[in-house]
Amino acid sequence: MRMARRSGGTGTFLYRLFGRPLEMLKSSFAMMWRTPIRTALTIAVIAVSLAVPVTLYLLYSNATSVTDGLHEDSRISLYLKRTVTEDRGRALAESMKKREGIKSARYISSDEALVEFSKTTGFTEPIVYLAENPLPAVVEIIPDETVSHSAEKAKALLQELLKNQLVEQGKIDVDWIKKLNALADMLRTLTFGLGVMLVLGFILTVANTVRIDLMDRRDEIVVEKLLGATDRFIYEPFMYTSFWYGLLGGLAAWWVNEVFMVCFDSSVQDLAKQYTPNGFDLAFLPVSAAGLMILFSIALSMIAARTALGYVSRSVEPE
């Protein structure tokens, strides 16, 4: 008898733990597709609400990795006075390497500068007829990351370097740094703002769908309450339905994100080639991040459903 009771108790426990949830998942999935248009629209809204901010964030992340490489290519050019000898110029370049905020420094003689100029511009024949080399020697400096990412710090470093008596003048292009930083900030702000609005739309859509589902079954729920059914028993199918909304919506969002990224890939490649000779490999959403997005979708959907059920439950009480 004791063994039978233990066996029966164990079976009941396992049913409550695994059997009933599986039955509820099956029944709620079937109930959800009794209204296929409503369900499909809800899943589509969830997918777009999640896919758009995630895609924008991925584009921002990819753009940041590209601009980081461009920041590393920023250079300060110090044009030396004509009276500076090559030995003094090279010594100046070596001393610059020890300064804070400088990653590397390279001395370029006037002859080397003329050769680079002719290769860059293609003007080879006119240079041959010049009486003397018009280009000065240059110390080319690459700032470190703390300086190259800030236009203000880059300008301040240039002003410090111009105080050297061997330097005639200096040059640094900081406008493009400001533009890149402004573009990155705008994309980050757009991602955050649009993401907040779309997530709110996600919550309202799921809550409204659950509310409509509940009102469609109002008469049935009133009868169940008159027969003594608890709120947990009545509202449990709707929570499982919201689970399906979140799961299917999250999977659809992953698919939509992949489609978006594939569509953007060629355009990003063409743009990256304008700045990086080797091109750029667009980073897609990792599987781990996609899994977190799906879990977030499920959690948010169930929270929205629970909120809607708590609000609407008053209207389905027996009179």
Buried (B, 14 or more C-beta within 10 A) or exposed (E): EEEEEEEEEEEEEEEEEEEEBEEBBEEBBEBBEEBEEBBEEBBBBBBBBBBBBBBBBBBBBBBEEBBEEBBBEBBBBBBBBEEBEEEBBBBBBEEBEEEEBBBEBBBBBBEBBBBEBBEEEEEEEEBEEEEEBEBBBBBBBBBBEEBBBBBEBBBEBBEEBEEBEBBBEBEBEBEEBEEBBEEBEEBBEEBBEBBEEBBEBBBBBBBBBBBBBBEEBEEEBBEBBEEEEEEEEBBBBBBBBBBBBBBBBBBBBBEBBBEBBEEBBEEBEEBBEEBEEEEBEBEBBEEEBBEEBBEBBBEBBBBBBBBBBEEBBEEBEEE
